[in-house]
Each structure stands twice: as C-alpha cells, then as structure tokens.
C-alpha cells in the first residue's frame, strides 16, 4: 500500500561551536550572508523543529549575536522572542521585537539582527494558508498580509491558545497524520485571525479581462499604500496613461486615483485601530503613519467614510 502521508520533520541540534551554530541555522532558513559573533555571555545554541511540509514549529536559543539576510520564500512565518533582542527588516521598515509579541516575517527579502535570544516560530506553507483563505471566500490572489501590523491583545490571546494546543499535538511522536494535518489547518486559520484581511473587497468588474490593467493599478495601491504614492506612479505600474487611469477610476469607483489612495489609507487606519490597545494607542500617531497630518480634517474624513469617529473605533470591545 502506498504511504502518501507527509514526511514528518524532527530536528534537534545544539552545541557551543559558533560557526556550526551559524551554519545550522543558515541552512535551516536558506539564509544569505549570515554572521555570528560572541557577546558577554558564554556561547551556546539549541535549535529544534517539529512538524511536516505544511507546518512546522521551531525553537531557537542563541547566546550570541546573529546578523544576516533572509531570502524571500514561499512560507509564512510568525515568530516571537521570549528573551533577548531582535530587529526585523534592518535598514528599511525596522521592527524592534518585544518579548511575547508575535510578528510576521516580511514577505520580501529582509535583513535581521538578534542577540542573546530565545525565539519561537510557526512556519506555514503559503499554499495551505491560501486554501484556507479561499474556504472563507478570500481569493488566493487577493491574500495579502501587512507584516508591520501589531496584533492586538485579544488576537494575541487567541493565537497563544491555538499555538499551545498545536504544540502538544505536533510534539507528540504518537500523534496521527490526521491530527498533524488538522493542527496545520488550525495554525493557518489562527494566522488569518491574527492578521485579518483588508475589509475592502474589489468590485467584480475588475475580474473582467478588459479591466486587467485597472486591477493591476488597484493591487499596486493596496500593496504600496504605506509609501508616498502618486497617481502617475500608479498609472506607470499598470502601463496606463494618467488620463486613462483617471477615467477608469471615475467609471469604476466614482473617485479619482488620489481619492482612491486616500480611501485605502483610511481603511488601513481603521484596521490598525481595531487591532490596537486603546490604553496605549494615540490616534494621531496612527493617522500620521498613514499620511494624515491634520487631525481635524482626518477625523472628519474618517467619520464620513465609516460613520463613526476614530476614537469610537479604537474603543470598540
């Protein structure tokens, strides 16, 4: 009888050799130009991985300094440190890690810096997450995650509970392949809860072949809304003239390209407020991060778009 069960992954490496540690971890993550150095602590490392090709749990303990680059890959990785220091996307959109707070790895190549740290990771095959998203009505081609998002307290509690359950099953050598597969599904569904998708749904007209370039323009706006976009850049990305882009957006969205960019950024502010802790979040900071510098005009535009003021969104249970 053929055995089509996915191959189980079990790795347990430890030691006190700095070069071996660097090579083990760089090989595990297809790292680029990784460098390891000693710190004031006595050097040691411990690397563990358990799971299968769809989902693995990984632990890294590293008493030293580790710097390098991660290449873009097909997996989605959620990680958090329990001690030490860590910075993702060094030199670009730097994210300083906070112990206990989950963060997604950037989907593109990025540089990192870790020191004297313990790290937990959940690594999922992107196709598995896409399949789960499609079951919830989210087309795989529209699936995007903002790695800069900071999951709120409630989302983090749900994530920790799911990871605790997943860990007990995946680390059990006697767990059945069926249970392993179900834990992979649970990890993917928990990821979609931790990093919810943009509430904005693109109009079905964009799926028509004649609107392919407009869809490219719209996707470019959603993917780059955190950058100082101009309508000319959007038109260029979609191989359209500025006039053609203007006419298409008026026809499909009843707004200008600049107005559409503004709507997308307002939606991004809303999503961030819904995830944030109201006791420590300053609405002005969130608005400023998305390009809204005038508090009064921003608040009025937000209320006109969503029917409530930003402070009401932030205070939602």
PyMOL commands that set and color helices and strands:
alter all, ss='L'
color gray80, all
select helices_A, chain A and resi 18-28+126-135+140-142+153-170+177-194+204-207+209-223+231-237+242-253+257-275+283-289+295-306+310-314
alter helices_A, ss='H'
color red, helices_A
select strands_A, chain A and resi 9-15+31-37+45-51+55-70+75-88+95-96+103-104+110-125
alter strands_A, ss='S'
color yellow, strands_A
deselect
rebuild
show_as cartoon
